Amino acid sequence: MFRPAPPAGVRRGFAVGYAAWLCAALSLSGCQFAPPLRTPSVPTRRGYTAAAAPRTAGIGAPARIPAQRFVYGALLEHPWWRAFRSPRLDALVKEAFRHSPTVAAAEAELRVARANVQISQSVFYPQVGLDLGASRTKNSSANFGGRLRGSTFSLYSGSVAVSYYPDFFGINQLMYRGSEAQMHAQQDALAAARLTLAGNLVDAAIGTAEAAAELNASLAAVTAERRLLRYTEAQYRGGSVNYASVLAQRGQLAMSESQLPPLRQQLAAYRHLLAVLLGRSPSDRRVRIFTLRDFTLPRRIPVALPSTLLRERPDIRSAVEQMRYALTEIGIAKAQFFPLVTLTAAGGLSALTPGKLFDGSSSIWSIGGSLAQPLFEGGKLRAQERSAYAAYADVRAVYRSTVLGAFQQVADALRALQHDGAAARDQSRLTHALAAQVRQAAAGYRSGATDVSPLLAAKIAYENARVTSAAITAVRLQDTTALFVALGGDLRPRPTGAADQPTRRRP
C-alpha cells in the first residue's frame, strides 16, 4: 500500500530529535565504562574482639580507682581530647592545628585537589581565545625567482577562536569524577592528619607528665636510699652490721641512680616532641611539662559500631575514594578505544593597514571538526586497561588492610584499657599497703621503738611503688587516647554543603 511521505518539517523534527537522543546516549556511555563501586567485604564480627566486648574497666577495691564505662553505639558530641578536661591541653591542640607543618601541607594538598577539580570541570565548556597581532615584513626578491623586486608590508589581524570537545564517550566526565574523588580523598587525608596530630600531641603531653612523676618519685627513693646508706655505714663503724650490708646498700643505691638518666632523657624527648608538634623549635623554653593532675581519666567512652567506623573513619573514607578514582581510571582506559571529536570555529579581521581592518573585505573565518580514532598502537591501549585494573586491585587490597588495621587498633585499645584497669586496681592496693607501712614505721621511729632503717626502707618501697603507679596512670590515659584515635575521634558524617563541594557536581 502506498503511504505518503511525512511533511518536510516533520522529517526535520524527527531527525533533530533522533540526533539529540543519539548525542545523549553517547554522552552517557562514558558512565558505563567505569565499573560500579563495590567495597570489598571484610571478614569481621559484629564486635571488635573475639571474646565478649568489655563493658567496664577499673572496677574493684579500693573504690577510689576510677572505672571506665564503654558505651557501644554512641558518638562523641565534642572534640575527643576535651574528654580529659584539661583547658591547657585544649589550647595546645588548637595551637598545633594552626602551626603544624604536617597539617599545613595537607591543607595545601587539599587546595591543589580543589583547583584540579575546577580545571577538569572547565573541559565541559567551550574554550574561547582572543588573538591580536601586528607585524612588519620584508620579502626578498629571491622568493620570486629574482625577477621581481622584494616587497615590504604591514599586517594587522584580530580573531576569536572557539574550540569544544563534545563528550560523546564520557572521557571528560570520567576525568572530572576522578579529580572529584581525589579531592574527597584529600579531605579525608586532612582529617586523618589532624586526628593523628591531636593523638600524638595528647600522647606526648601525657608522656611528659609520666616522665616527670616517675623522675620525682625516683629522686625521692634515691634520697631515702642515700640516707639509709649513711645510716648503714654508721652502723658498720659502730660494729652493729658487717661490711656486706654496706656493699648491698651501695649496690642498691647505684642501681636506683642508674634509672635517673633514662628518665631525664625520656622527659627531654617528650618535651622536644611536644615542641615540634606545636610547630616550634625543640629549644623553645615556653614548652612546659604537664602533670598527671592536669588530666582527668574519662569515665564514659563512646565506642562507635563497626558499621559507623567503616563509613566515617577518615583513613577508611580516603581508601574508598581511592577506589572510586581507580574505577574512573579504568573507564578512561576503556574510553581510549573510541574516537575523540573536536569542534573548532574562528572568526576575525586581517588587513594591510589599520584603516582597512574593519572593512567588510578584511573578514576571515573558519569552521571545522575532527575525529581521531586509534587504529593500531602496538597493544598500548590494552596494556593501559590492564594497568588500570591492576591499580584498582591494589587499592582494594589497601582498603581491606586499612579496615582490618582499624578494627585491630580498636580491639587492642579496648583490651588494653580493660587490663589497665585491673593493673591500676592491684597497684593501688599495693601502694596503699606500703603507705600504711610508712605510717607505722614512722610511728615506731617517733616513739623510739625502732631505729630509722625500717622507716627509710618503707619509704623506698613506697616511692618505687609510686613510680609504677605513675606509669600505670599514664598508660591508662595513653590507651584511652589510642582508643579515641582508633575510633576516628569525634566522628561526624561527611558534610554535603558548599564547603565540602566547592564546585558544582555534574550529573
Backbone torsions as a table, in degrees:
resi	resn	phi	psi	omega
1	MET	NA	135.9	179.9
2	PHE	-77.3	128.6	176.3
3	ARG	-119.4	129.3	-178.8
4	PRO	-67.8	146.9	178.2
5	ALA	-69.0	145.7	177.9
6	PRO	-66.6	156.2	179.3
7	PRO	-57.3	159.6	-177.6
8	ALA	-62.9	-38.9	179.8
9	GLY	-62.0	-38.4	178.6
10	VAL	-66.5	-41.9	179.6
11	ARG	-62.0	-43.3	-179.7
12	ARG	-63.8	-41.9	179.4
13	GLY	-62.2	-40.5	179.4
14	PHE	-65.8	-39.9	-179.8
15	ALA	-65.5	-42.7	179.6
16	VAL	-64.3	-43.0	179.4
17	GLY	-63.5	-41.7	179.2
18	TYR	-64.5	-41.2	179.2
19	ALA	-64.1	-41.5	178.8
20	ALA	-63.5	-41.5	178.1
21	TRP	-63.5	-40.5	179.9
22	LEU	-64.7	-43.0	179.4
23	CYS	-63.7	-40.6	179.3
24	ALA	-65.1	-39.9	179.5
25	ALA	-65.5	-41.4	179.3
26	LEU	-67.6	-38.0	-178.9
27	SER	-66.4	-27.5	178.6
28	LEU	-88.1	-9.0	-176.2
29	SER	-67.9	-27.2	179.3
30	GLY	-63.9	-30.0	179.3
31	CYS	-66.1	-26.3	-178.8
32	GLN	-80.3	-17.1	-179.9
33	PHE	-68.0	-37.8	-178.8
34	ALA	-83.2	124.6	177.6
35	PRO	-62.8	152.9	178.5
36	PRO	-68.5	151.2	179.9
37	LEU	-76.7	122.2	173.8
38	ARG	-131.9	109.2	-179.6
39	THR	-67.9	136.2	-178.2
40	PRO	-66.5	145.5	178.3
41	SER	-72.1	141.9	179.6
42	VAL	-117.8	128.2	-178.8
43	PRO	-71.4	91.2	179.3
44	THR	-129.5	153.2	174.4
45	ARG	-85.3	-178.5	178.8
46	ARG	-68.6	-30.9	178.6
47	GLY	-105.7	-167.4	-177.8
48	TYR	-100.0	-26.5	-173.3
49	THR	-113.9	155.3	-179.1
50	ALA	-68.5	-45.5	176.6
51	ALA	-81.2	-177.3	179.8
52	ALA	-61.3	136.9	-177.7
53	ALA	-65.8	135.2	179.3
54	PRO	-67.1	142.0	178.7
55	ARG	-102.2	-34.4	-179.7
56	THR	-138.9	163.5	176.2
57	ALA	-145.3	128.5	174.6
58	GLY	101.2	12.1	179.9
59	ILE	-81.5	139.9	177.6
60	GLY	141.2	170.9	178.7
61	ALA	-75.4	147.5	-4.0
62	PRO	-75.7	159.5	-172.2
63	ALA	-66.8	-18.9	-176.7
64	ARG	-75.2	-8.7	176.4
65	ILE	-72.4	118.7	-177.1
66	PRO	-69.1	135.6	177.7
67	ALA	-97.8	140.0	176.4
68	GLN	-105.3	135.6	-179.0
69	ARG	-115.8	128.1	-179.9
70	PHE	-94.9	124.9	-179.3
71	VAL	-109.1	102.0	-175.7
72	TYR	-78.5	135.9	-179.6
73	GLY	91.6	-7.4	179.5
74	ALA	-92.3	159.9	177.9
75	LEU	-125.6	153.2	176.6
76	LEU	-70.3	146.0	178.7
77	GLU	-105.1	8.2	-178.8
78	HIS	-154.4	167.3	175.9
79	PRO	-53.8	137.4	-167.3
80	TRP	-64.6	-31.0	-176.8
81	TRP	-70.1	-16.5	176.6
82	ARG	-70.1	-13.2	178.4
83	ALA	-65.0	-18.5	178.7
84	PHE	-84.9	-5.0	174.7
85	ARG	54.1	49.4	179.4
86	SER	-124.0	101.3	178.6
87	PRO	-57.0	-37.0	179.1
88	ARG	-64.9	-39.7	177.1
89	LEU	-65.1	-40.8	177.2
90	ASP	-57.8	-43.6	-178.9
91	ALA	-65.0	-38.3	-179.6
92	LEU	-68.7	-37.9	178.8
93	VAL	-64.5	-41.6	177.7
94	LYS	-63.4	-40.2	178.3
95	GLU	-64.5	-40.8	179.6
96	ALA	-63.0	-40.6	178.0
97	PHE	-62.0	-32.5	-179.0
98	ARG	-79.0	-33.1	-168.5
99	HIS	-117.9	-3.3	-178.3
100	SER	-69.6	128.6	176.7
101	PRO	-66.5	-28.6	178.8
102	THR	-65.0	-46.2	178.3
103	VAL	-67.1	-38.9	178.7
104	ALA	-61.3	-40.7	178.2
105	ALA	-65.1	-41.8	178.7
106	ALA	-64.9	-38.0	177.9
107	GLU	-66.4	-39.0	177.6
108	ALA	-64.9	-40.4	177.7
109	GLU	-64.5	-33.5	176.5
110	LEU	-67.5	-40.1	177.0
111	ARG	-63.0	-38.3	176.2
112	VAL	-62.6	-44.2	-179.4
113	ALA	-63.9	-39.7	178.3
114	ARG	-66.0	-39.2	177.1
115	ALA	-64.9	-36.8	178.6
116	ASN	-65.7	-33.4	175.4
117	VAL	-62.9	-44.4	178.6
118	GLN	-65.3	-35.6	177.8
119	ILE	-64.6	-46.7	-179.3
120	SER	-68.5	-27.0	179.0
121	GLN	-71.1	-27.2	-175.6
122	SER	-65.3	-20.1	-176.3
123	VAL	-71.8	-14.1	178.5
124	PHE	-76.2	-10.4	-176.4
125	TYR	-113.9	154.7	176.6
126	PRO	-62.7	145.0	178.6
127	GLN	-98.9	118.8	-175.2
128	VAL	-114.7	132.2	-179.8
129	GLY	-134.8	147.4	178.4
130	LEU	-111.0	134.1	-179.6
131	ASP	-129.3	116.9	175.6
132	LEU	-116.9	138.6	-177.9
133	GLY	-150.8	152.1	174.2
134	ALA	-146.9	132.2	-177.4
135	SER	-143.3	154.3	175.0
136	ARG	-122.5	123.2	-170.6
137	THR	-129.7	139.9	172.5
138	LYS	-121.9	125.2	178.4
139	ASN	-96.1	145.0	176.4
140	SER	-83.9	152.1	177.0
141	SER	-66.8	-17.1	178.7
142	ALA	-66.3	-24.1	178.2
143	ASN	-66.1	-18.6	-178.9
144	PHE	-114.4	25.9	178.3
145	GLY	75.0	13.7	179.1
146	GLY	77.9	1.8	-177.4
147	ARG	-93.3	-16.7	178.4
148	LEU	-120.0	153.6	178.3
149	ARG	-74.5	148.9	174.5
150	GLY	-64.7	161.6	-178.0
151	SER	-129.4	152.6	176.5
152	THR	-124.1	130.1	-178.5
153	PHE	-150.6	162.1	176.0
154	SER	-111.2	151.2	-179.8
155	LEU	-136.2	127.3	178.9
156	TYR	-118.6	135.3	-176.6
157	SER	-147.0	155.0	173.9
158	GLY	-155.5	134.1	-177.2
159	SER	-150.5	157.8	175.1
160	VAL	-121.8	125.5	-178.8
161	ALA	-114.8	139.4	178.7
162	VAL	-126.7	131.6	175.9
163	SER	-130.7	148.5	-177.4
164	TYR	-148.8	139.5	-179.6
165	TYR	-114.2	95.7	178.9
166	PRO	-61.3	132.1	-175.3
167	ASP	-89.7	61.6	-176.4
168	PHE	-63.2	-34.4	-175.0
169	PHE	-115.0	14.5	167.9
170	GLY	77.0	14.2	-179.8
171	ILE	-65.6	-43.9	-179.9
172	ASN	-62.0	-41.8	178.5
173	GLN	-62.0	-41.2	179.4
174	LEU	-66.3	-40.9	179.1
175	MET	-64.7	-37.9	177.9
176	TYR	-65.4	-44.9	-179.9
177	ARG	-65.8	-35.0	177.0
178	GLY	-64.5	-43.4	178.8
179	SER	-67.2	-32.8	177.1
180	GLU	-67.4	-40.3	177.1
181	ALA	-63.6	-39.2	177.9
182	GLN	-65.9	-35.6	177.6
183	MET	-64.5	-45.2	179.0
184	HIS	-64.7	-37.8	177.5
185	ALA	-63.3	-37.6	178.7
186	GLN	-71.5	-33.3	173.2
187	GLN	-59.8	-43.3	178.4
188	ASP	-69.4	-35.0	177.1
189	ALA	-64.7	-36.4	176.1
190	LEU	-65.1	-43.9	177.7
191	ALA	-61.6	-39.6	178.5
192	ALA	-66.7	-37.6	178.7
193	ALA	-65.3	-41.6	177.7
194	ARG	-66.2	-39.3	178.4
195	LEU	-64.1	-44.9	179.7
196	THR	-65.0	-41.2	179.4
197	LEU	-62.2	-46.6	179.4
198	ALA	-62.4	-41.1	178.8
199	GLY	-63.0	-44.6	178.7
200	ASN	-65.2	-37.6	-179.2
201	LEU	-66.8	-46.7	178.7
202	VAL	-63.1	-41.2	179.3
203	ASP	-62.6	-41.4	178.7
204	ALA	-67.6	-39.2	178.0
205	ALA	-62.8	-43.1	176.8
206	ILE	-65.1	-35.9	178.7
207	GLY	-62.5	-40.3	176.8
208	THR	-63.5	-40.2	178.8
209	ALA	-65.3	-41.5	179.5
210	GLU	-64.3	-48.8	-178.2
211	ALA	-62.3	-40.4	179.4
212	ALA	-65.5	-42.6	179.8
213	ALA	-65.7	-43.9	178.6
214	GLU	-65.0	-38.6	179.5
215	LEU	-65.5	-42.6	179.4
216	ASN	-63.8	-44.1	179.0
217	ALA	-66.3	-38.2	178.8
218	SER	-66.6	-39.1	177.3
219	LEU	-63.8	-39.8	177.6
220	ALA	-64.1	-39.9	178.0
221	ALA	-66.0	-40.9	178.8
222	VAL	-64.3	-39.7	177.6
223	THR	-60.6	-44.4	178.6
224	ALA	-65.7	-37.4	179.1
225	GLU	-67.8	-34.8	176.2
226	ARG	-65.6	-41.8	176.5
227	ARG	-63.3	-41.1	179.3
228	LEU	-65.8	-36.4	176.9
229	LEU	-63.8	-44.0	178.4
230	ARG	-62.2	-39.6	179.3
231	TYR	-67.6	-39.9	179.6
232	THR	-65.3	-41.3	177.3
233	GLU	-62.6	-38.0	177.5
234	ALA	-65.6	-39.3	177.4
235	GLN	-63.9	-37.9	178.9
236	TYR	-64.5	-42.7	178.8
237	ARG	-65.5	-30.4	177.5
238	GLY	-81.0	-8.3	176.8
239	GLY	86.3	10.0	-178.2
240	SER	-85.8	-19.8	177.1
241	VAL	-133.4	161.1	177.8
242	ASN	-89.2	173.9	-175.8
243	TYR	-71.4	-21.9	178.3
244	ALA	-62.3	-34.1	177.5
245	SER	-65.2	-38.2	177.6
246	VAL	-65.2	-44.7	179.6
247	LEU	-63.5	-39.1	179.3
248	ALA	-64.4	-41.0	179.7
249	GLN	-69.7	-36.8	176.3
250	ARG	-63.7	-40.7	177.7
251	GLY	-64.1	-41.2	178.0
252	GLN	-63.9	-40.4	177.8
253	LEU	-64.2	-43.4	179.5
254	ALA	-62.9	-38.1	178.7
255	MET	-65.1	-41.9	179.8
256	SER	-68.1	-40.0	179.4
257	GLU	-66.8	-29.8	179.6
258	SER	-67.6	-17.7	178.9
259	GLN	-84.5	-10.6	-177.5
260	LEU	-73.6	-47.4	179.9
261	PRO	-56.9	-44.0	177.2
262	PRO	-60.6	-36.1	178.2
263	LEU	-67.1	-40.5	177.1
264	ARG	-63.9	-39.8	178.3
265	GLN	-65.8	-40.5	178.0
266	GLN	-62.3	-42.1	178.8
267	LEU	-64.4	-42.6	179.6
268	ALA	-65.2	-41.3	-179.3
269	ALA	-64.2	-43.6	178.1
270	TYR	-63.8	-37.6	-179.9
271	ARG	-67.2	-40.9	177.1
272	HIS	-63.6	-43.3	179.4
273	LEU	-62.0	-41.2	179.3
274	LEU	-60.8	-41.4	179.9
275	ALA	-64.9	-43.7	-179.0
276	VAL	-65.9	-41.0	178.1
277	LEU	-63.1	-26.9	176.9
278	LEU	-84.4	0.6	-178.4
279	GLY	78.9	22.7	179.8
280	ARG	-111.0	172.7	175.0
281	SER	-79.8	146.9	176.9
282	PRO	-59.0	-20.7	179.6
283	SER	-84.7	0.5	-178.3
284	ASP	-65.8	119.9	-177.8
285	ARG	-79.6	-8.4	-179.0
286	ARG	-76.4	-14.2	179.8
287	VAL	-77.0	112.2	-178.8
288	ARG	-104.9	151.9	-179.0
289	ILE	-80.7	158.5	177.6
290	PHE	-95.4	170.0	168.4
291	THR	-120.3	158.8	179.9
292	LEU	-63.5	-23.1	177.5
293	ARG	-73.2	-13.5	176.9
294	ASP	-72.4	-11.4	-176.0
295	PHE	-118.4	143.1	172.3
296	THR	-114.0	124.4	-179.1
297	LEU	-66.4	121.9	179.3
298	PRO	-60.3	129.3	-180.0
299	ARG	-86.0	-30.8	-178.1
300	ARG	-119.2	121.4	-177.3
301	ILE	-120.4	109.8	174.5
302	PRO	-67.8	133.2	179.6
303	VAL	-118.6	110.6	-179.5
304	ALA	-65.2	146.4	177.4
305	LEU	-70.3	156.3	179.8
306	PRO	-55.5	-37.5	179.8
307	SER	-63.9	-38.2	177.3
308	THR	-68.6	-39.7	178.9
309	LEU	-61.5	-39.8	179.2
310	LEU	-63.5	-34.1	-177.1
311	ARG	-82.8	-34.7	-164.1
312	GLU	-117.0	-15.3	179.7
313	ARG	-65.9	132.5	-170.0
314	PRO	-58.5	-44.5	-176.4
315	ASP	-70.1	-30.0	176.2
316	ILE	-71.0	-41.9	176.8
317	ARG	-61.8	-40.0	178.2
318	SER	-63.2	-38.8	177.4
319	ALA	-64.3	-36.7	177.0
320	VAL	-64.0	-43.9	179.6
321	GLU	-66.0	-32.3	176.0
322	GLN	-66.5	-36.7	174.4
323	MET	-65.3	-40.4	179.5
324	ARG	-62.0	-41.6	178.2
325	TYR	-64.7	-41.2	179.7
326	ALA	-62.9	-34.6	177.6
327	LEU	-66.3	-38.6	176.9
328	THR	-65.6	-33.4	177.1
329	GLU	-65.7	-35.2	174.9
330	ILE	-63.9	-44.1	178.6
331	GLY	-61.7	-40.6	178.7
332	ILE	-64.6	-41.1	178.8
333	ALA	-62.5	-37.7	177.9
334	LYS	-71.0	-36.5	-177.8
335	ALA	-70.1	-17.0	179.7
336	GLN	-65.6	-17.9	179.5
337	PHE	-76.5	-9.7	-174.2
338	PHE	-107.0	164.0	-174.2
339	PRO	-66.7	155.0	173.2
340	LEU	-112.0	119.9	-175.9
341	VAL	-103.4	135.5	177.7
342	THR	-130.8	131.3	176.4
343	LEU	-113.9	132.5	-179.4
344	THR	-133.1	150.5	174.9
345	ALA	-152.4	142.7	179.8
346	ALA	-147.3	146.5	177.1
347	GLY	-151.0	146.3	-179.2
348	GLY	-176.6	-158.2	-176.9
349	LEU	-134.2	147.2	177.1
350	SER	-149.5	127.9	-177.5
351	ALA	-150.6	161.7	179.9
352	LEU	-84.2	-19.6	178.4
353	THR	-133.2	152.5	178.3
354	PRO	-60.2	-32.2	-178.8
355	GLY	-67.3	-27.0	-179.6
356	LYS	-89.6	-3.1	-170.8
357	LEU	-62.8	-36.7	-176.5
358	PHE	-100.0	17.0	175.4
359	ASP	-76.9	147.5	-178.3
360	GLY	-59.8	-30.2	-178.8
361	SER	-74.4	-11.1	-178.0
362	SER	-91.0	-1.4	-177.8
363	SER	-71.1	143.5	176.1
364	ILE	-133.5	149.6	176.3
365	TRP	-159.5	159.8	175.8
366	SER	-153.9	150.8	176.5
367	ILE	-146.7	140.8	-177.1
368	GLY	-168.1	176.5	177.5
369	GLY	-152.5	158.5	179.8
370	SER	-141.6	153.8	177.4
371	LEU	-135.2	121.3	-179.9
372	ALA	-111.9	119.7	-179.0
373	GLN	-121.7	118.0	177.1
374	PRO	-67.0	135.7	179.6
375	LEU	-111.2	-51.2	179.4
376	PHE	-146.7	121.7	179.7
377	GLU	-132.8	27.6	173.4
378	GLY	66.3	29.9	178.5
379	GLY	82.1	9.6	-177.1
380	LYS	-65.2	-42.4	-175.6
381	LEU	-66.4	-41.3	177.3
382	ARG	-64.9	-38.4	178.3
383	ALA	-65.2	-38.5	177.1
384	GLN	-63.4	-38.8	178.3
385	GLU	-65.5	-44.1	177.4
386	ARG	-63.2	-38.1	178.0
387	SER	-63.3	-40.5	178.9
388	ALA	-64.3	-41.4	177.8
389	TYR	-65.7	-38.8	178.4
390	ALA	-65.4	-39.2	177.5
391	ALA	-64.2	-36.7	177.9
392	TYR	-67.2	-39.9	176.6
393	ALA	-61.8	-35.5	178.7
394	ASP	-63.7	-50.0	-178.0
395	VAL	-68.8	-29.1	174.0
396	ARG	-63.0	-42.8	177.8
397	ALA	-65.7	-37.9	177.0
398	VAL	-63.3	-39.2	178.1
399	TYR	-60.8	-48.3	-179.9
400	ARG	-61.2	-42.3	179.0
401	SER	-64.0	-39.9	179.3
402	THR	-64.2	-43.4	-179.8
403	VAL	-65.2	-47.2	-179.6
404	LEU	-63.4	-39.3	177.5
405	GLY	-64.5	-38.8	178.3
406	ALA	-64.5	-44.0	178.6
407	PHE	-64.1	-37.7	178.1
408	GLN	-64.2	-41.8	179.7
409	GLN	-61.2	-42.8	179.2
410	VAL	-65.4	-45.1	-179.6
411	ALA	-61.7	-44.7	179.1
412	ASP	-60.7	-43.6	-178.2
413	ALA	-66.4	-39.6	178.2
414	LEU	-62.0	-47.4	179.3
415	ARG	-66.8	-37.1	179.7
416	ALA	-62.3	-43.9	178.9
417	LEU	-65.7	-36.0	177.5
418	GLN	-62.8	-45.4	179.9
419	HIS	-73.5	-32.7	176.2
420	ASP	-61.7	-38.8	179.5
421	GLY	-63.3	-41.0	177.7
422	ALA	-65.8	-41.3	178.9
423	ALA	-64.6	-40.1	178.5
424	ALA	-64.3	-38.6	178.7
425	ARG	-62.6	-47.8	-178.4
426	ASP	-67.0	-41.0	-179.8
427	GLN	-66.8	-34.4	177.9
428	SER	-64.7	-39.9	176.1
429	ARG	-59.8	-45.3	179.8
430	LEU	-63.8	-43.8	-178.3
431	THR	-63.2	-41.7	179.4
432	HIS	-67.6	-36.4	176.9
433	ALA	-65.2	-41.6	178.9
434	LEU	-68.8	-36.2	176.3
435	ALA	-63.1	-37.7	176.9
436	ALA	-65.4	-37.4	177.0
437	GLN	-63.9	-39.9	178.1
438	VAL	-62.1	-43.6	179.8
439	ARG	-64.3	-40.1	179.5
440	GLN	-67.3	-42.8	179.4
441	ALA	-66.0	-36.9	178.6
442	ALA	-65.5	-39.5	178.1
443	ALA	-64.9	-40.8	178.2
444	GLY	-66.1	-36.0	179.5
445	TYR	-69.5	-40.7	-179.5
446	ARG	-67.0	-33.5	-179.5
447	SER	-81.6	-8.8	-179.5
448	GLY	84.6	5.5	-179.9
449	ALA	-72.4	-29.9	179.5
450	THR	-133.4	163.4	175.4
451	ASP	-85.0	-170.6	-173.6
452	VAL	-79.7	-17.4	-174.0
453	SER	-62.6	-42.3	176.4
454	PRO	-62.7	-34.7	178.9
455	LEU	-66.6	-44.4	179.6
456	LEU	-66.1	-39.9	178.6
457	ALA	-63.3	-40.6	178.2
458	ALA	-65.5	-39.9	178.4
459	LYS	-64.7	-39.9	179.0
460	ILE	-62.0	-46.9	178.8
461	ALA	-62.2	-39.9	-179.9
462	TYR	-65.9	-43.3	-179.7
463	GLU	-66.7	-37.0	175.8
464	ASN	-64.8	-36.4	176.2
465	ALA	-66.8	-34.1	176.8
466	ARG	-64.8	-35.1	176.1
467	VAL	-60.2	-46.9	179.5
468	THR	-66.2	-38.8	179.3
469	SER	-63.0	-41.3	177.7
470	ALA	-62.9	-40.6	179.1
471	ALA	-64.3	-41.7	-179.9
472	ILE	-67.1	-41.7	178.3
473	THR	-61.6	-43.5	178.9
474	ALA	-64.9	-38.6	179.1
475	VAL	-64.1	-39.5	177.3
476	ARG	-62.3	-42.1	178.3
477	LEU	-66.0	-42.9	-178.3
478	GLN	-70.7	-36.4	176.5
479	ASP	-68.9	-31.9	173.5
480	THR	-64.7	-41.9	175.1
481	THR	-59.8	-44.4	179.7
482	ALA	-60.8	-37.3	178.8
483	LEU	-68.0	-42.9	177.6
484	PHE	-59.3	-44.2	-179.1
485	VAL	-67.5	-42.7	179.8
486	ALA	-62.1	-32.2	178.5
487	LEU	-81.2	1.2	178.1
488	GLY	87.8	12.8	-179.9
489	GLY	75.7	-147.0	177.5
490	ASP	-83.3	90.6	-174.8
491	LEU	-63.0	133.9	175.3
492	ARG	-135.4	139.8	175.6
493	PRO	-60.1	150.7	-179.6
494	ARG	-60.0	127.0	178.0
495	PRO	-67.2	152.7	-179.2
496	THR	-121.2	13.6	-178.7
497	GLY	-84.2	-169.4	-177.2
498	ALA	-66.0	-29.0	-179.8
499	ALA	-66.1	-32.0	-179.6
500	ASP	-85.0	-30.9	-178.7
501	GLN	-124.7	87.5	-176.1
502	PRO	-71.0	-15.2	-179.5
503	THR	-116.7	155.1	-179.7
504	ARG	-73.4	124.7	178.9
505	ARG	-74.5	128.2	177.6
506	ARG	-87.8	149.7	-179.0
507	PRO	-68.1	NA	NA
